[in-house]
Structures are given as C-alpha cells and as structure tokens.
Amino acid sequence: DFIITDTFHGTILSEKFNGRFAVMLRSSNQNKLADLIKTIHAEEHLVNSFTELEKVYNVATTKKESQQYQNAEYANAMHYLKENL
C-alpha cells in the first residue's frame, strides 16, 4: 500500500510499480537521491523524517505519469545509442 525507502533502487522501483511512496533522505545518500528525485519529478514524495510521512501518504504517482516518463527516457536513450554507436 505504501513504501518508505531510503535507497536509489527502492526509489526507482517504488515510482515504477507502486505510486504511493516516501523517500527518506539521509546525509549519506542525500546527493544521489536528491538528484534522482529531481530527475523523475518526484519531489512531493520526499521526506526528511518519519514525522513527515503523513504529508506524503496520499500522494500517488499514477501508472500513466510513470509510463509517460519511462517512455520519454527510453526514447532519449535509444536516440543517444543510435547517434553514438
């Protein structure tokens, strides 16, 4: 129903398959995860402590939004590979 993660791969999989998730930033992962969150446009899922979980509990990324992002990134990757290989 709701995923709480503090990992790069946990964030990717939560966005791709679940839709309802929170990403917890820690000092050891802040740079990598903050960049990922910005890249996938999931800032509304970001929390800095467990006390903030309630504010993101009802925020959900729809499958449609996720699929649109994934399709665009796939197209970018394929274009890059075709141009550079």
C-alpha positions as CSV (number, residue, x, y, z in Angstrom):
1,D,0.0,0.0,0.0
2,F,2.8,2.5,0.9
3,I,6.6,2.1,0.6
4,I,9.1,4.0,2.6
5,T,12.6,3.8,1.2
6,D,16.0,5.5,1.6
7,T,17.7,3.8,-1.4
8,F,18.3,4.6,-5.0
9,H,16.8,1.3,-6.3
10,G,14.0,1.4,-3.9
11,T,13.0,4.8,-5.2
12,I,13.1,3.7,-8.8
13,L,11.1,0.6,-8.2
14,S,8.6,2.5,-6.0
15,E,8.0,5.1,-8.7
16,K,7.8,2.5,-11.4
17,F,5.5,-0.1,-9.7
18,N,3.7,1.3,-6.7
19,G,2.9,5.0,-6.9
20,R,2.5,5.6,-3.2
21,F,5.8,6.0,-1.5
22,A,8.1,8.2,0.6
23,V,11.8,8.7,0.0
24,M,13.8,9.5,3.2
25,L,17.0,11.5,2.7
26,R,20.0,10.8,4.9
27,S,23.3,12.6,4.9
28,S,25.0,9.5,3.3
29,N,22.5,9.4,0.4
30,Q,21.4,13.0,0.0
31,N,23.3,13.9,-3.2
32,K,22.4,10.8,-5.1
33,L,18.8,10.6,-4.1
34,A,18.1,14.3,-4.3
35,D,19.3,14.2,-7.9
36,L,17.2,11.2,-8.7
37,I,14.1,12.7,-7.1
38,K,14.5,15.8,-9.2
39,T,15.2,13.8,-12.4
40,I,12.0,11.7,-12.0
41,H,9.9,14.7,-10.8
42,A,9.0,13.0,-7.5
43,E,9.7,15.9,-5.1
44,E,6.3,15.5,-3.5
45,H,7.4,12.1,-2.2
46,L,10.5,13.4,-0.4
47,V,10.6,13.4,3.5
48,N,13.4,14.3,5.9
49,S,12.0,12.5,8.9
50,F,9.4,9.9,9.9
51,T,7.2,12.7,11.3
52,E,6.6,13.9,7.7
53,L,5.2,10.6,6.4
54,E,1.6,11.7,6.8
55,K,2.0,14.6,4.3
56,V,3.1,12.2,1.5
57,Y,0.9,9.3,2.3
58,N,-1.9,10.4,0.0
59,V,0.5,11.5,-2.8
60,A,0.5,8.9,-5.6
61,T,2.2,8.8,-8.9
62,T,-0.2,7.3,-11.4
63,K,0.9,4.5,-13.7
64,K,0.1,6.8,-16.6
65,E,2.5,9.5,-15.4
66,S,5.2,6.9,-14.7
67,Q,4.8,5.3,-18.1
68,Q,5.0,8.6,-19.9
69,Y,8.3,9.4,-18.1
70,Q,9.7,6.0,-18.8
71,N,8.7,6.1,-22.5
72,A,10.4,9.5,-22.9
73,E,13.6,8.3,-21.2
74,Y,13.6,5.2,-23.3
75,A,13.3,7.3,-26.5
76,N,16.1,9.5,-25.3
77,A,18.3,6.5,-24.6
78,M,17.6,4.9,-28.0
79,H,18.3,8.2,-29.8
80,Y,21.6,8.5,-28.0
81,L,22.6,4.9,-28.8
82,K,21.7,5.3,-32.5
83,E,23.7,8.5,-32.8
84,N,26.7,7.3,-30.9
85,L,27.2,3.6,-31.9
